[in-house]
Amino acid sequence: MTTKDGYQNRIELLQGTLDMLILKTLQWGEQHGYGISQAIRATSAEVLQVETGSLYPALHRLERQGWVTAEWKKSESNQRAKFYKITKLGKGQLASDYECWEKMVATIEGIMTAK
């Protein structure tokens, strides 16, 4: 994942954050890979751009973990595409990830605003 200014995030942060963003996107409904990347890009006001080389390995990892399921269907442009859907297990994981994310953000905010 790169940011709008080209900053490359560290892989440790990327994987956990990307998984959470994908799961959040799928909470809005099933989607194919390109649609997921566009949803992340649009909801981040074009700041986050998920590269194909990061997105599809993450989707496969989420599928192996049982957090998403996938099914081949026709896209809106009548192309064959793999559509991903969040599972009940994935929803639980998203809630857990989000709780950890909130704690991390609050902790970093505390450090950054310390006098």
N, CA, C and O atoms as a GROMACS GRO file, in nm:
protein
  460
    1MET      N    1   0.086  -0.117   0.000
    1MET     CA    2   0.000   0.000   0.000
    1MET      C    3   0.090   0.122   0.000
    1MET      O    4   0.185   0.130   0.078
    2THR      N    5   0.061   0.215  -0.085
    2THR     CA    6   0.135   0.341  -0.085
    2THR      C    7   0.038   0.453  -0.055
    2THR      O    8  -0.082   0.443  -0.082
    3THR      N    9   0.091   0.558  -0.001
    3THR     CA   10   0.009   0.676   0.024
    3THR      C   11   0.020   0.766  -0.099
    3THR      O   12   0.102   0.743  -0.188
    4LYS      N   13  -0.062   0.868  -0.102
    4LYS     CA   14  -0.068   0.959  -0.216
    4LYS      C   15   0.069   1.021  -0.247
    4LYS      O   16   0.104   1.042  -0.363
    5ASP      N   17   0.146   1.049  -0.142
    5ASP     CA   18   0.277   1.110  -0.164
    5ASP      C   19   0.386   1.008  -0.193
    5ASP      O   20   0.504   1.044  -0.203
    6GLY      N   21   0.349   0.880  -0.206
    6GLY     CA   22   0.445   0.777  -0.243
    6GLY      C   23   0.514   0.710  -0.127
    6GLY      O   24   0.599   0.623  -0.148
    7TYR      N   25   0.481   0.748  -0.004
    7TYR     CA   26   0.542   0.687   0.114
    7TYR      C   27   0.508   0.539   0.119
    7TYR      O   28   0.391   0.501   0.109
    8GLN      N   29   0.610   0.456   0.134
    8GLN     CA   30   0.591   0.311   0.141
    8GLN      C   31   0.582   0.271   0.288
    8GLN      O   32   0.676   0.294   0.364
    9ASN      N   33   0.471   0.211   0.330
    9ASN     CA   34   0.454   0.166   0.468
    9ASN      C   35   0.534   0.040   0.493
    9ASN      O   36   0.561  -0.037   0.401
   10ARG      N   37   0.574   0.019   0.619
   10ARG     CA   38   0.644  -0.104   0.656
   10ARG      C   39   0.547  -0.220   0.643
   10ARG      O   40   0.426  -0.204   0.663
   11ILE      N   41   0.600  -0.337   0.610
   11ILE     CA   42   0.517  -0.454   0.584
   11ILE      C   43   0.438  -0.499   0.707
   11ILE      O   44   0.325  -0.544   0.693
   12GLU      N   45   0.495  -0.487   0.829
   12GLU     CA   46   0.423  -0.529   0.949
   12GLU      C   47   0.294  -0.448   0.966
   12GLU      O   48   0.189  -0.504   0.997
   13LEU      N   49   0.302  -0.320   0.947
   13LEU     CA   50   0.185  -0.235   0.958
   13LEU      C   51   0.091  -0.259   0.842
   13LEU      O   52  -0.031  -0.263   0.860
   14LEU      N   53   0.146  -0.274   0.725
   14LEU     CA   54   0.067  -0.294   0.604
   14LEU      C   55  -0.027  -0.414   0.617
   14LEU      O   56  -0.146  -0.401   0.592
   15GLN      N   57   0.027  -0.530   0.655
   15GLN     CA   58  -0.055  -0.651   0.656
   15GLN      C   59  -0.173  -0.639   0.752
   15GLN      O   60  -0.287  -0.666   0.712
   16GLY      N   61  -0.149  -0.601   0.875
   16GLY     CA   62  -0.257  -0.590   0.971
   16GLY      C   63  -0.358  -0.483   0.932
   16GLY      O   64  -0.479  -0.503   0.944
   17THR      N   65  -0.307  -0.370   0.888
   17THR     CA   66  -0.395  -0.260   0.850
   17THR      C   67  -0.473  -0.293   0.724
   17THR      O   68  -0.592  -0.265   0.715
   18LEU      N   69  -0.407  -0.352   0.627
   18LEU     CA   70  -0.474  -0.387   0.502
   18LEU      C   71  -0.584  -0.490   0.526
   18LEU      O   72  -0.693  -0.478   0.472
   19ASP      N   73  -0.555  -0.590   0.608
   19ASP     CA   74  -0.658  -0.690   0.640
   19ASP      C   75  -0.781  -0.623   0.700
   19ASP      O   76  -0.894  -0.653   0.661
   20MET      N   77  -0.758  -0.532   0.794
   20MET     CA   78  -0.868  -0.463   0.860
   20MET      C   79  -0.947  -0.379   0.758
   20MET      O   80  -1.070  -0.377   0.762
   21LEU      N   81  -0.878  -0.310   0.669
   21LEU     CA   82  -0.946  -0.227   0.570
   21LEU      C   83  -1.026  -0.312   0.472
   21LEU      O   84  -1.136  -0.273   0.432
   22ILE      N   85  -0.972  -0.426   0.433
   22ILE     CA   86  -1.045  -0.515   0.343
   22ILE      C   87  -1.171  -0.566   0.411
   22ILE      O   88  -1.279  -0.564   0.352
   23LEU      N   89  -1.157  -0.613   0.535
   23LEU     CA   90  -1.274  -0.664   0.608
   23LEU      C   91  -1.380  -0.555   0.624
   23LEU      O   92  -1.499  -0.580   0.609
   24LYS      N   93  -1.336  -0.434   0.655
   24LYS     CA   94  -1.431  -0.322   0.670
   24LYS      C   95  -1.504  -0.297   0.539
   24LYS      O   96  -1.626  -0.277   0.538
   25THR      N   97  -1.430  -0.297   0.429
   25THR     CA   98  -1.490  -0.274   0.298
   25THR      C   99  -1.594  -0.382   0.267
   25THR      O  100  -1.700  -0.353   0.212
   26LEU      N  101  -1.563  -0.507   0.302
   26LEU     CA  102  -1.656  -0.617   0.273
   26LEU      C  103  -1.777  -0.615   0.366
   26LEU      O  104  -1.878  -0.680   0.337
   27GLN      N  105  -1.769  -0.543   0.475
   27GLN     CA  106  -1.887  -0.527   0.561
   27GLN      C  107  -1.998  -0.452   0.487
   27GLN      O  108  -2.115  -0.468   0.520
   28TRP      N  109  -1.962  -0.373   0.390
   28TRP     CA  110  -2.059  -0.296   0.311
   28TRP      C  111  -2.124  -0.380   0.203
   28TRP      O  112  -2.219  -0.336   0.138
   29GLY      N  113  -2.072  -0.502   0.182
   29GLY     CA  114  -2.127  -0.592   0.081
   29GLY      C  115  -2.016  -0.662   0.006
   29GLY      O  116  -1.902  -0.617   0.005
   30GLU      N  117  -2.052  -0.774  -0.058
   30GLU     CA  118  -1.950  -0.850  -0.132
   30GLU      C  119  -1.894  -0.766  -0.246
   30GLU      O  120  -1.961  -0.678  -0.301
   31GLN      N  121  -1.769  -0.796  -0.281
   31GLN     CA  122  -1.702  -0.714  -0.382
   31GLN      C  123  -1.588  -0.794  -0.443
   31GLN      O  124  -1.533  -0.884  -0.379
   32HIS      N  125  -1.552  -0.762  -0.566
   32HIS     CA  126  -1.435  -0.822  -0.629
   32HIS      C  127  -1.312  -0.740  -0.592
   32HIS      O  128  -1.324  -0.630  -0.538
   33GLY      N  129  -1.195  -0.795  -0.620
   33GLY     CA  130  -1.071  -0.730  -0.578
   33GLY      C  131  -1.057  -0.586  -0.622
   33GLY      O  132  -1.023  -0.500  -0.542
   34TYR      N  133  -1.083  -0.560  -0.751
   34TYR     CA  134  -1.070  -0.423  -0.800
   34TYR      C  135  -1.167  -0.330  -0.727
   34TYR      O  136  -1.132  -0.216  -0.694
   35GLY      N  137  -1.288  -0.378  -0.701
   35GLY     CA  138  -1.386  -0.298  -0.628
   35GLY      C  139  -1.342  -0.267  -0.487
   35GLY      O  140  -1.365  -0.158  -0.436
   36ILE      N  141  -1.276  -0.364  -0.422
   36ILE     CA  142  -1.224  -0.343  -0.287
   36ILE      C  143  -1.118  -0.234  -0.290
   36ILE      O  144  -1.121  -0.142  -0.208
   37SER      N  145  -1.025  -0.244  -0.384
   37SER     CA  146  -0.918  -0.143  -0.391
   37SER      C  147  -0.976  -0.004  -0.420
   37SER      O  148  -0.929   0.095  -0.364
   38GLN      N  149  -1.077   0.003  -0.506
   38GLN     CA  150  -1.139   0.132  -0.537
   38GLN      C  151  -1.216   0.188  -0.418
   38GLN      O  152  -1.217   0.309  -0.396
   39ALA      N  153  -1.281   0.101  -0.341
   39ALA     CA  154  -1.354   0.146  -0.222
   39ALA      C  155  -1.258   0.204  -0.119
   39ALA      O  156  -1.286   0.307  -0.057
   40ILE      N  157  -1.144   0.138  -0.099
   40ILE     CA  158  -1.044   0.188  -0.004
   40ILE      C  159  -0.990   0.322  -0.053
   40ILE      O  160  -0.974   0.416   0.024
   41ARG      N  161  -0.962   0.328  -0.179
   41ARG     CA  162  -0.910   0.454  -0.238
   41ARG      C  163  -1.012   0.567  -0.222
   41ARG      O  164  -0.977   0.678  -0.181
   42ALA      N  165  -1.137   0.539  -0.256
   42ALA     CA  166  -1.241   0.643  -0.250
   42ALA      C  167  -1.270   0.687  -0.106
   42ALA      O  168  -1.283   0.806  -0.079
   43THR      N  169  -1.281   0.591  -0.014
   43THR     CA  170  -1.316   0.628   0.124
   43THR      C  171  -1.199   0.691   0.198
   43THR      O  172  -1.217   0.750   0.305
   44SER      N  173  -1.078   0.680   0.142
   44SER     CA  174  -0.962   0.745   0.204
   44SER      C  175  -0.932   0.879   0.135
   44SER      O  176  -0.824   0.935   0.152
   45ALA      N  177  -1.028   0.927   0.057
   45ALA     CA  178  -1.011   1.053  -0.018
   45ALA      C  179  -0.887   1.046  -0.107
   45ALA      O  180  -0.811   1.142  -0.118
   46GLU      N  181  -0.868   0.930  -0.171
   46GLU     CA  182  -0.759   0.908  -0.266
   46GLU      C  183  -0.620   0.903  -0.200
   46GLU      O  184  -0.520   0.906  -0.271
   47VAL      N  185  -0.614   0.895  -0.068
   47VAL     CA  186  -0.484   0.892   0.000
   47VAL      C  187  -0.422   0.753  -0.005
   47VAL      O  188  -0.303   0.740  -0.032
   48LEU      N  189  -0.502   0.649   0.020
   48LEU     CA  190  -0.451   0.512   0.020
   48LEU      C  191  -0.480   0.444  -0.113
   48LEU      O  192  -0.593   0.444  -0.162
   49GLN      N  193  -0.376   0.388  -0.171
   49GLN     CA  194  -0.389   0.315  -0.296
   49GLN      C  195  -0.332   0.176  -0.275
   49GLN      O  196  -0.211   0.161  -0.254
   50VAL      N  197  -0.417   0.075  -0.280
   50VAL     CA  198  -0.375  -0.062  -0.255
   50VAL      C  199  -0.324  -0.121  -0.386
   50VAL      O  200  -0.395  -0.126  -0.486
   51GLU      N  201  -0.201  -0.166  -0.382
   51GLU     CA  202  -0.139  -0.226  -0.500
   51GLU      C  203  -0.188  -0.371  -0.515
   51GLU      O  204  -0.213  -0.439  -0.415
   52THR      N  205  -0.200  -0.416  -0.637
   52THR     CA  206  -0.243  -0.553  -0.668
   52THR      C  207  -0.155  -0.655  -0.597
   52THR      O  208  -0.204  -0.756  -0.548
   53GLY      N  209  -0.024  -0.629  -0.592
   53GLY     CA  210   0.070  -0.720  -0.529
   53GLY      C  211   0.051  -0.733  -0.379
   53GLY      O  212   0.102  -0.828  -0.319
   54SER      N  213  -0.020  -0.640  -0.318
   54SER     CA  214  -0.053  -0.649  -0.175
   54SER      C  215  -0.195  -0.699  -0.154
   54SER      O  216  -0.221  -0.776  -0.061
   55LEU      N  217  -0.287  -0.657  -0.240
   55LEU     CA  218  -0.428  -0.688  -0.223
   55LEU      C  219  -0.458  -0.837  -0.235
   55LEU      O  220  -0.520  -0.896  -0.146
   56TYR      N  221  -0.415  -0.899  -0.343
   56TYR     CA  222  -0.454  -1.038  -0.366
   56TYR      C  223  -0.390  -1.137  -0.269
   56TYR      O  224  -0.456  -1.232  -0.229
   57PRO      N  225  -0.264  -1.119  -0.231
   57PRO     CA  226  -0.212  -1.206  -0.124
   57PRO      C  227  -0.290  -1.190   0.007
   57PRO      O  228  -0.312  -1.287   0.078
   58ALA      N  229  -0.331  -1.066   0.037
   58ALA     CA  230  -0.410  -1.043   0.158
   58ALA      C  231  -0.546  -1.112   0.148
   58ALA      O  232  -0.591  -1.174   0.244
   59LEU      N  233  -0.611  -1.102   0.033
   59LEU     CA  234  -0.740  -1.168   0.014
   59LEU      C  235  -0.728  -1.320   0.028
   59LEU      O  236  -0.813  -1.384   0.088
   60HIS      N  237  -0.622  -1.376  -0.028
   60HIS     CA  238  -0.600  -1.520  -0.018
   60HIS      C  239  -0.574  -1.560   0.128
   60HIS      O  240  -0.622  -1.664   0.173
   61ARG      N  241  -0.499  -1.478   0.199
   61ARG     CA  242  -0.472  -1.504   0.342
   61ARG      C  243  -0.603  -1.498   0.422
   61ARG      O  244  -0.627  -1.584   0.507
   62LEU      N  245  -0.685  -1.399   0.396
   62LEU     CA  246  -0.813  -1.385   0.466
   62LEU      C  247  -0.904  -1.504   0.436
   62LEU      O  248  -0.978  -1.550   0.523
   63GLU      N  249  -0.899  -1.551   0.313
   63GLU     CA  250  -0.980  -1.667   0.274
   63GLU      C  251  -0.931  -1.793   0.347
   63GLU      O  252  -1.012  -1.871   0.396
   64ARG      N  253  -0.800  -1.812   0.354
   64ARG     CA  254  -0.744  -1.928   0.425
   64ARG      C  255  -0.780  -1.926   0.573
   64ARG      O  256  -0.800  -2.031   0.634
   65GLN      N  257  -0.788  -1.807   0.632
   65GLN     CA  258  -0.820  -1.794   0.773
   65GLN      C  259  -0.970  -1.807   0.799
   65GLN      O  260  -1.013  -1.812   0.915
   66GLY      N  261  -1.050  -1.814   0.694
   66GLY     CA  262  -1.194  -1.827   0.710
   66GLY      C  263  -1.265  -1.696   0.738
   66GLY      O  264  -1.381  -1.696   0.780
   67TRP      N  265  -1.196  -1.584   0.716
   67TRP     CA  266  -1.255  -1.454   0.743
   67TRP      C  267  -1.334  -1.401   0.624
   67TRP      O  268  -1.418  -1.313   0.639
   68VAL      N  269  -1.306  -1.455   0.506
   68VAL     CA  270  -1.383  -1.423   0.386
   68VAL      C  271  -1.407  -1.551   0.307
   68VAL      O  272  -1.332  -1.648   0.319
   69THR      N  273  -1.511  -1.550   0.228
   69THR     CA  274  -1.535  -1.657   0.131
   69THR      C  275  -1.529  -1.592  -0.007
   69THR      O  276  -1.542  -1.471  -0.021
   70ALA      N  277  -1.509  -1.675  -0.108
   70ALA     CA  278  -1.498  -1.621  -0.244
   70ALA      C  279  -1.577  -1.709  -0.340
   70ALA      O  280  -1.588  -1.830  -0.323
   71GLU      N  281  -1.631  -1.643  -0.442
   71GLU     CA  282  -1.711  -1.712  -0.543
   71GLU      C  283  -1.693  -1.640  -0.676
   71GLU      O  284  -1.695  -1.517  -0.683
   72TRP      N  285  -1.675  -1.719  -0.782
   72TRP     CA  286  -1.663  -1.661  -0.916
   72TRP      C  287  -1.801  -1.622  -0.967
   72TRP      O  288  -1.896  -1.701  -0.964
   73LYS      N  289  -1.811  -1.497  -1.015
   73LYS     CA  290  -1.937  -1.443  -1.069
   73LYS      C  291  -1.903  -1.349  -1.184
   73LYS      O  292  -1.786  -1.323  -1.214
   74LYS      N  293  -2.008  -1.297  -1.247
   74LYS     CA  294  -1.992  -1.194  -1.350
   74LYS      C  295  -1.993  -1.058  -1.283
   74LYS      O  296  -2.077  -1.030  -1.197
   75SER      N  297  -1.900  -0.973  -1.323
   75SER     CA  298  -1.895  -0.838  -1.269
   75SER      C  299  -1.996  -0.749  -1.340
   75SER      O  300  -2.065  -0.792  -1.433
   76GLU      N  301  -2.005  -0.624  -1.295
   76GLU     CA  302  -2.097  -0.529  -1.358
   76GLU      C  303  -2.060  -0.503  -1.504
   76GLU      O  304  -2.144  -0.459  -1.583
   77SER      N  305  -1.934  -0.529  -1.539
   77SER     CA  306  -1.890  -0.513  -1.679
   77SER      C  307  -1.894  -0.646  -1.753
   77SER      O  308  -1.832  -0.660  -1.859
   78ASN      N  309  -1.966  -0.742  -1.698
   78ASN     CA  310  -1.987  -0.873  -1.758
   78ASN      C  311  -1.857  -0.954  -1.772
   78ASN      O  312  -1.846  -1.041  -1.858
   79GLN      N  313  -1.760  -0.926  -1.686
   79GLN     CA  314  -1.636  -1.001  -1.681
   79GLN      C  315  -1.642  -1.102  -1.567
   79GLN      O  316  -1.707  -1.077  -1.465
   80ARG      N  317  -1.575  -1.214  -1.583
   80ARG     CA  318  -1.569  -1.313  -1.476
   80ARG      C  319  -1.474  -1.260  -1.369
   80ARG      O  320  -1.360  -1.226  -1.398
   81ALA      N  321  -1.522  -1.254  -1.244
   81ALA     CA  322  -1.441  -1.201  -1.135
   81ALA      C  323  -1.470  -1.280  -1.008
   81ALA      O  324  -1.580  -1.334  -0.990
   82LYS      N  325  -1.373  -1.285  -0.921
   82LYS     CA  326  -1.388  -1.351  -0.793
   82LYS      C  327  -1.443  -1.249  -0.694
   82LYS      O  328  -1.380  -1.146  -0.668
   83PHE      N  329  -1.559  -1.277  -0.639
   83PHE     CA  330  -1.623  -1.188  -0.542
   83PHE      C  331  -1.599  -1.240  -0.401
   83PHE      O  332  -1.613  -1.359  -0.374
   84TYR      N  333  -1.563  -1.149  -0.314
   84TYR     CA  334  -1.532  -1.183  -0.175
   84TYR      C  335  -1.643  -1.134  -0.084
   84TYR      O  336  -1.703  -1.029  -0.107
   85LYS      N  337  -1.668  -1.213   0.021
   85LYS     CA  338  -1.773  -1.181   0.117
   85LYS      C  339  -1.719  -1.208   0.258
   85LYS      O  340  -1.655  -1.311   0.280
   86ILE      N  341  -1.744  -1.118   0.351
   86ILE     CA  342  -1.698  -1.136   0.488
   86ILE      C  343  -1.783  -1.244   0.556
   86ILE      O  344  -1.904  -1.252   0.533
   87THR      N  345  -1.720  -1.326   0.639
   87THR     CA  346  -1.790  -1.431   0.712
   87THR      C  347  -1.818  -1.383   0.855
   87THR      O  348  -1.773  -1.276   0.896
   88LYS      N  349  -1.893  -1.463   0.928
   88LYS     CA  350  -1.919  -1.431   1.069
   88LYS      C  351  -1.787  -1.424   1.146
   88LYS      O  352  -1.767  -1.336   1.229
   89LEU      N  353  -1.699  -1.517   1.117
   89LEU     CA  354  -1.566  -1.518   1.179
   89LEU      C  355  -1.488  -1.391   1.143
   89LEU      O  356  -1.419  -1.334   1.226
   90GLY      N  357  -1.501  -1.349   1.018
   90GLY     CA  358  -1.436  -1.226   0.972
   90GLY      C  359  -1.490  -1.102   1.042
   90GLY      O  360  -1.416  -1.010   1.072
   91LYS      N  361  -1.621  -1.101   1.066
   91LYS     CA  362  -1.680  -0.988   1.138
   91LYS      C  363  -1.627  -0.980   1.280
   91LYS      O  364  -1.602  -0.871   1.332
   92GLY      N  365  -1.610  -1.096   1.343
   92GLY     CA  366  -1.552  -1.100   1.478
   92GLY      C  367  -1.408  -1.052   1.475
   92GLY      O  368  -1.365  -0.978   1.564
   93GLN      N  369  -1.333  -1.093   1.374
   93GLN     CA  370  -1.195  -1.050   1.362
   93GLN      C  371  -1.187  -0.900   1.339
   93GLN      O  372  -1.100  -0.833   1.395
   94LEU      N  373  -1.276  -0.846   1.257
   94LEU     CA  374  -1.278  -0.702   1.232
   94LEU      C  375  -1.305  -0.625   1.362
   94LEU      O  376  -1.240  -0.523   1.387
   95ALA      N  377  -1.397  -0.672   1.442
   95ALA     CA  378  -1.427  -0.606   1.569
   95ALA      C  379  -1.304  -0.607   1.660
   95ALA      O  380  -1.272  -0.507   1.725
   96SER      N  381  -1.236  -0.720   1.664
   96SER     CA  382  -1.114  -0.733   1.745
   96SER      C  383  -1.004  -0.642   1.693
   96SER      O  384  -0.938  -0.573   1.770
   97ASP      N  385  -0.983  -0.644   1.562
   97ASP     CA  386  -0.881  -0.558   1.501
   97ASP      C  387  -0.910  -0.411   1.526
   97ASP      O  388  -0.819  -0.333   1.555
   98TYR      N  389  -1.036  -0.374   1.516
   98TYR     CA  390  -1.072  -0.234   1.534
   98TYR      C  391  -1.047  -0.190   1.679
   98TYR      O  392  -1.003  -0.078   1.703
   99GLU      N  393  -1.076  -0.278   1.773
   99GLU     CA  394  -1.051  -0.247   1.914
   99GLU      C  395  -0.901  -0.225   1.937
   99GLU      O  396  -0.862  -0.130   2.005
  100CYS      N  397  -0.818  -0.312   1.880
  100CYS     CA  398  -0.673  -0.296   1.891
  100CYS      C  399  -0.627  -0.168   1.822
  100CYS      O  400  -0.540  -0.098   1.873
  101TRP      N  401  -0.685  -0.139   1.707
  101TRP     CA  402  -0.652  -0.018   1.632
  101TRP      C  403  -0.682   0.107   1.716
  101TRP      O  404  -0.600   0.199   1.723
  102GLU      N  405  -0.799   0.110   1.779
  102GLU     CA  406  -0.835   0.225   1.862
  102GLU      C  407  -0.736   0.243   1.977
  102GLU      O  408  -0.698   0.356   2.008
  103LYS      N  409  -0.696   0.134   2.039
  103LYS     CA  410  -0.598   0.141   2.149
  103LYS      C  411  -0.464   0.192   2.098
  103LYS      O  412  -0.401   0.276   2.163
  104MET      N  413  -0.421   0.143   1.982
  104MET     CA  414  -0.294   0.187   1.926
  104MET      C  415  -0.298   0.336   1.893
  104MET      O  416  -0.204   0.409   1.924
  105VAL      N  417  -0.405   0.380   1.830
  105VAL     CA  418  -0.417   0.522   1.794
  105VAL      C  419  -0.416   0.609   1.920
  105VAL      O  420  -0.349   0.712   1.923
  106ALA      N  421  -0.489   0.568   2.023
  106ALA     CA  422  -0.493   0.645   2.148
  106ALA      C  423  -0.355   0.648   2.213
  106ALA      O  424  -0.314   0.751   2.266
  107THR      N  425  -0.285   0.536   2.210
  107THR     CA  426  -0.151   0.529   2.269
  107THR      C  427  -0.054   0.618   2.194
  107THR      O  428   0.022   0.693   2.256
  108ILE      N  429  -0.055   0.611   2.062
  108ILE     CA  430   0.034   0.695   1.982
  108ILE      C  431   0.000   0.842   2.001
  108ILE      O  432   0.089   0.927   2.010
  109GLU      N  433  -0.129   0.872   2.006
  109GLU     CA  434  -0.172   1.011   2.030
  109GLU      C  435  -0.118   1.061   2.164
  109GLU      O  436  -0.071   1.174   2.175
  110GLY      N  437  -0.124   0.975   2.266
  110GLY     CA  438  -0.071   1.013   2.398
  110GLY      C  439   0.077   1.043   2.393
  110GLY      O  440   0.125   1.138   2.454
  111ILE      N  441   0.151   0.961   2.320
  111ILE     CA  442   0.295   0.983   2.308
  111ILE      C  443   0.323   1.111   2.231
  111ILE      O  444   0.408   1.191   2.270
  112MET      N  445   0.252   1.130   2.121
  112MET     CA  446   0.279   1.245   2.034
  112MET      C  447   0.240   1.378   2.098
  112MET      O  448   0.296   1.482   2.063
  113THR      N  449   0.146   1.376   2.189
  113THR     CA  450   0.102   1.501   2.252
  113THR      C  451   0.163   1.520   2.392
  113THR      O  452   0.133   1.619   2.460
  114ALA      N  453   0.248   1.426   2.434
  114ALA     CA  454   0.314   1.440   2.565
  114ALA      C  455   0.404   1.562   2.565
  114ALA      O  456   0.471   1.592   2.466
  115LYS      N  457   0.406   1.630   2.674
  115LYS     CA  458   0.489   1.752   2.687
  115LYS      C  459   0.622   1.717   2.751
  115LYS      O  460   0.706   1.805   2.770
   0.00000   0.00000   0.00000
